[in-house]
Amino acid sequence: MTQSTPRYAAADLLAFARALLVGAGMPEEKAQGVAEILVEGDLLGHTTHGLQLLPSYLREVESGSMRVVGGPEVIAETAATLTWHGRRLPGPWLVLQAMAAAAAKSRECGTGTVVIRQSHHIGCLAAFHRRATEQDLMMILASSDANSASVAPFGGLDAVFTPNPISIGIPTSGDPIVTDISTSATTNGLTKRLHEERGRLPAAWVIDGHGRPSDDPAVLFQEPKGTILPLGGLDSGHKGYGLTLTVEALTGGLAGFGRADPKQGWGATVFLQILDPQAFGGRADFVRQMDEVARQCHAARPARAGEPVRLPGEKGFATARQQQAEGVTLHAGIMEALLPWAEKLRVGMPPAGAPG
């Protein structure tokens, strides 16, 4: 983050985001949930999926594309499963509600699964997991958005998919292990940001409209439009392609709403599954096993001197602790984009500076 704004206290950012959402018309409970997930994204260092999303969310609320009143509708339910129509309600809030429902089912059945059709965008997937792992529960979370397409199937030039992220939170005796990966080589958020900043990707993660690999995100916005490569790129992108199709099945397939249906605007179809280790081999043995896996990973000889092996999520949790103590560094331009909304909704800007 070579370009950045000053640091802000996380509590001030949370209050600021909540006030903007309430000012735009979102009820307090929903605004609190959305604000928490957005700020958690920035705390973890996922700056494309933190407060950078807030101006877009506010526009969606203002236009009515993100609905703010009421709750999801039940489409189907069994002892261990639940399918919701999300009614284009705020995605982060819907996921938090789904987590509570899935956790309750997992206590009874060992596992609880909630799928949501027609949710709005759900934010940073990694931001949700600690709420489950702190209860000694394991969670799988995936999403897709049938409204848009930027990723081609392996071997193709025409976009079919979104980056289709999938994440898993695994409890241990310390910080959880949290994977949060796109099934594509990169994300829409990063390519859009770099394109606006005239930056380059770290590697050839996209192809232009003629099939030539590139590190320039501009090819995604030129005719003929390029696409983001599946995870694994030109060499082993068939693996990412397979994962992408898996996410499509878990989300649109199980929810019964996806790419076979008319587009309804920016949103998400969500798969969320919570597993209670107590119903399987027991929580104590689950943690014992995962602690040993973590120990062996940490003990592995580093491929590069001075760069010890880390577990997925480890850097993010360390960053979050540091930023809670010293203040959150936002990516350049985020506060500038929120200033007009603060003025319009008469919400005071958060003070810059480390927590007092």
BELUR-V481226 format. One record per pair of residues at least 12 apart in sequence whose C-alpha atoms are under 8 Angstrom apart, sorted by sequence separation. I is the first residue (numbers start at 1). J is the second residue. D is the distance in Angstrom with one decimal. If there is no record, write none. Layout:
BEGIN
i:j:d
I:J:D
I:J:D
END
This chain:
BEGIN
i:j:d
19:31:7.9
38:50:4.3
39:51:6.3
72:84:5.9
73:85:5.0
102:114:6.2
149:161:4.6
150:162:5.5
151:163:6.5
167:179:5.1
168:180:6.8
203:215:5.3
204:216:7.7
207:219:7.3
208:220:6.9
257:269:7.7
297:309:6.5
298:310:6.4
18:31:5.2
37:50:7.6
38:51:5.5
72:85:5.6
73:86:6.7
101:114:7.7
148:161:7.3
149:162:4.9
150:163:7.4
166:179:8.0
167:180:4.1
202:215:6.8
206:219:7.8
297:310:7.4
298:311:7.7
17:31:8.0
18:32:5.6
72:86:4.7
73:87:7.5
148:162:6.5
166:180:6.0
167:181:6.2
201:215:4.9
206:220:7.8
209:223:7.0
210:224:7.6
230:244:7.9
255:269:7.4
297:311:7.4
38:53:7.6
71:86:7.5
72:87:6.1
99:114:8.0
146:161:7.5
165:180:6.9
166:181:5.7
200:215:5.7
201:216:6.3
209:224:4.8
211:226:7.6
255:270:8.0
18:34:7.7
38:54:7.8
71:87:7.8
98:114:6.2
125:141:7.0
145:161:7.9
146:162:7.5
165:181:5.5
166:182:6.4
200:216:5.2
201:217:7.0
208:224:7.6
209:225:4.9
210:226:7.6
18:35:5.4
72:89:7.6
125:142:7.8
144:161:8.0
145:162:6.2
165:182:4.0
166:183:7.3
199:216:7.4
200:217:6.6
208:225:6.5
209:226:4.2
252:269:6.1
294:311:7.1
17:35:5.4
71:89:7.4
144:162:6.3
164:182:5.7
165:183:5.8
199:217:7.9
208:226:3.8
209:227:7.3
251:269:5.5
252:270:7.9
144:163:7.4
145:164:7.5
163:182:5.4
164:183:5.7
186:205:6.6
207:226:5.4
208:227:6.5
251:270:5.3
15:35:7.9
67:87:7.2
69:89:7.7
144:164:4.8
163:183:5.8
164:184:7.3
185:205:5.5
198:218:8.0
206:226:7.0
207:227:5.6
251:271:5.2
14:35:5.8
67:88:5.6
68:89:5.7
81:102:7.8
143:164:5.7
144:165:7.2
163:184:5.0
185:206:7.7
195:216:7.8
206:227:5.7
207:228:6.5
250:271:6.0
14:36:6.3
66:88:5.6
67:89:4.8
68:90:6.8
72:94:7.7
80:102:7.8
142:164:7.1
143:165:5.9
195:217:5.5
206:228:4.4
207:229:6.7
65:88:7.2
66:89:5.8
67:90:6.9
142:165:5.7
143:166:6.8
163:186:7.3
194:217:6.8
195:218:5.6
205:228:6.3
206:229:5.2
66:90:6.3
81:105:7.8
142:166:4.2
163:187:5.9
205:229:5.7
14:39:6.2
80:105:5.5
94:119:7.4
141:166:5.7
142:167:6.3
163:188:7.2
192:217:7.4
13:39:6.9
79:105:6.7
80:106:7.1
140:166:7.4
141:167:5.2
191:217:5.4
327:353:7.0
328:354:7.9
95:122:7.1
140:167:5.9
141:168:6.3
327:354:4.6
91:119:5.5
94:122:8.0
140:168:4.5
205:233:6.4
326:354:5.2
327:355:5.9
10:39:7.2
80:109:6.1
90:119:7.0
91:120:4.6
92:121:7.4
103:132:7.9
139:168:5.6
140:169:6.7
204:233:7.9
325:354:7.8
326:355:6.3
79:109:7.2
84:114:7.4
86:116:5.9
88:118:5.4
89:119:5.8
90:120:5.4
91:121:5.0
92:122:4.6
138:168:7.4
139:169:5.2
325:355:6.8
80:111:6.3
81:112:5.8
82:113:6.3
83:114:5.7
84:115:6.3
85:116:5.8
86:117:5.7
87:118:5.8
88:119:4.5
89:120:5.7
90:121:7.0
91:122:4.0
92:123:6.3
138:169:5.6
139:170:7.0
80:112:4.8
81:113:4.8
82:114:4.7
83:115:4.9
84:116:4.8
85:117:5.1
86:118:5.0
87:119:6.3
88:120:4.7
90:122:7.3
91:123:7.2
96:128:7.6
138:170:5.1
10:43:7.8
80:113:6.3
81:114:5.9
82:115:6.5
83:116:5.9
84:117:6.3
85:118:6.1
86:119:4.5
99:132:7.7
137:170:7.4
138:171:6.3
151:184:6.9
17:51:7.9
24:58:6.6
83:117:7.8
85:119:7.4
86:120:7.6
103:137:7.8
137:171:6.6
26:61:7.7
136:171:5.8
25:61:7.4
133:169:6.6
17:54:7.6
21:58:6.7
24:61:6.7
25:62:8.0
132:169:7.6
133:170:6.4
134:171:7.4
20:58:7.9
24:62:6.5
30:68:7.7
133:171:4.9
150:188:7.6
129:168:7.5
130:169:7.3
125:165:7.8
129:169:5.2
27:68:6.9
125:166:7.7
126:167:6.7
187:228:7.9
26:68:5.4
27:69:7.4
125:167:6.4
186:228:6.9
25:68:7.4
26:69:7.7
126:169:8.0
133:176:6.5
185:228:6.7
186:229:7.8
184:228:6.8
185:229:5.5
184:229:5.9
185:230:5.4
186:231:7.7
130:176:7.2
184:230:4.0
185:231:4.2
183:230:6.2
184:231:4.1
185:232:6.5
183:231:5.2
184:232:7.8
185:233:6.4
129:178:7.2
182:231:7.4
126:178:6.7
157:209:6.6
126:179:7.3
157:210:7.5
66:120:6.4
126:180:5.7
157:211:6.4
37:92:6.4
125:180:6.6
34:90:7.2
184:240:6.3
34:91:7.7
183:240:5.2
184:241:7.8
34:92:5.2
183:241:7.2
33:92:6.5
34:93:5.7
30:90:7.3
33:93:5.2
183:243:6.0
184:244:7.6
183:244:5.4
31:93:8.0
30:93:5.7
33:96:7.4
159:227:6.1
157:226:7.3
158:227:7.2
53:123:7.7
150:220:8.0
157:227:7.0
50:123:7.2
49:123:5.7
50:124:7.0
49:124:5.3
152:227:6.0
154:229:7.5
151:227:5.3
152:228:6.8
154:230:6.5
150:227:5.4
151:228:4.7
152:229:6.5
153:230:7.1
46:124:7.3
150:228:6.0
151:229:6.0
152:230:7.2
151:230:6.7
154:234:7.9
164:244:6.2
163:244:7.7
166:247:7.3
41:123:7.8
165:247:7.8
41:124:5.7
44:127:7.6
154:237:6.0
161:244:7.7
164:247:6.4
154:238:5.6
164:248:7.6
38:123:6.7
41:126:7.5
37:123:7.1
38:124:7.2
41:127:5.6
37:124:7.2
40:127:5.6
154:241:5.9
153:241:6.1
38:127:8.0
37:127:5.9
37:128:7.1
144:247:7.2
143:247:7.0
144:248:6.7
142:247:6.5
144:251:6.6
142:250:7.7
143:251:6.2
144:252:7.5
142:251:7.2
146:258:5.2
147:259:7.7
145:258:7.6
146:259:5.0
173:287:6.3
172:287:5.0
147:263:5.0
171:287:6.7
172:288:7.8
146:263:6.9
147:264:6.5
147:265:5.7
148:266:7.6
172:290:6.0
173:291:6.8
147:266:5.9
171:290:7.8
172:291:5.8
147:267:7.1
145:266:7.2
146:267:8.0
145:267:5.8
146:268:7.4
145:268:4.6
146:269:7.8
144:268:5.5
145:269:6.1
143:268:6.1
144:269:5.4
143:269:5.5
144:270:6.8
143:270:4.5
142:270:5.9
143:271:6.2
141:270:7.4
142:271:5.2
141:271:5.7
142:272:6.6
140:271:7.8
141:272:4.6
140:272:5.7
141:273:6.6
139:272:7.1
140:273:5.1
179:312:5.3
117:251:7.9
139:273:5.6
140:274:6.5
177:311:6.5
178:312:5.4
179:313:6.3
116:251:7.7
117:252:7.4
139:274:4.4
177:312:5.6
178:313:4.7
115:251:6.8
138:274:5.6
139:275:6.3
177:313:5.8
178:314:7.9
137:274:6.6
138:275:5.2
176:313:7.5
177:314:7.2
117:255:5.5
137:275:5.9
138:276:6.5
115:254:7.0
116:255:6.1
117:256:7.4
118:257:7.7
137:276:5.1
138:277:7.5
175:314:7.3
49:189:7.5
115:255:5.7
117:257:6.0
136:276:7.3
137:277:6.7
48:189:5.6
136:277:7.6
48:190:6.4
132:274:7.9
175:317:7.5
48:193:7.9
121:266:6.8
122:267:7.9
120:266:6.7
121:267:4.5
122:268:6.9
120:267:3.9
121:268:5.2
136:283:7.1
119:267:5.7
120:268:5.4
118:267:6.6
119:268:5.1
118:268:6.2
119:269:6.0
117:268:7.2
118:269:5.9
119:270:7.4
117:269:4.8
116:269:5.7
117:270:6.7
115:269:7.5
116:270:5.0
115:270:5.4
116:271:6.7
115:271:4.6
114:271:6.2
115:272:6.1
113:271:7.5
114:272:5.2
113:272:5.7
114:273:6.4
113:273:4.2
112:273:5.7
113:274:6.4
111:273:7.1
112:274:5.3
111:274:5.6
112:275:6.6
111:275:4.4
110:275:5.9
111:276:6.1
110:276:5.2
110:277:7.4
106:274:6.3
110:278:7.4
106:275:5.9
107:276:6.6
110:279:4.9
102:272:7.7
106:276:5.7
109:279:7.7
110:280:7.4
84:255:7.9
102:273:6.7
103:274:6.0
83:255:6.6
102:274:5.9
103:275:7.8
99:272:7.4
98:272:7.4
99:274:7.6
91:267:7.9
91:268:7.6
88:267:7.1
65:265:7.3
45:316:6.2
44:316:4.4
43:316:7.7
44:317:6.1
45:319:6.7
44:319:5.9
45:320:7.4
43:319:6.7
44:320:5.0
43:320:4.5
43:321:8.0
40:320:7.9
43:323:6.2
43:324:7.4
52:334:5.5
55:337:6.8
47:330:7.0
51:334:6.9
55:338:6.2
47:331:6.4
54:338:7.7
43:328:6.4
42:328:7.3
55:341:7.5
42:329:8.0
42:330:7.0
10:323:7.7
10:324:6.1
9:324:7.1
9:326:7.6
10:327:6.4
9:327:4.7
10:328:6.1
7:326:7.6
8:327:4.8
9:328:6.1
7:327:4.9
8:328:5.0
7:328:4.9
8:329:6.7
20:341:7.4
24:345:7.0
7:329:4.7
20:342:6.8
23:345:5.7
6:329:6.2
7:330:7.1
5:329:6.3
6:330:7.4
23:347:7.8
4:329:6.6
5:330:5.7
20:345:6.7
4:330:5.9
5:331:6.4
4:331:4.8
5:332:5.5
20:347:6.5
3:331:6.7
4:332:4.4
5:333:7.7
19:347:6.7
3:332:5.5
4:333:8.0
1:331:6.9
5:335:7.8
16:347:7.4
16:348:7.5
16:349:7.0
16:350:6.3
13:350:6.5
12:350:5.8
12:351:7.6
8:350:7.3
8:351:6.8
9:352:7.7
8:352:5.1
9:353:7.0
7:352:5.9
8:353:5.3
9:354:5.8
10:355:8.0
6:352:6.0
7:353:5.2
8:354:5.8
9:355:4.9
6:353:6.6
7:354:5.8
8:355:7.1
END
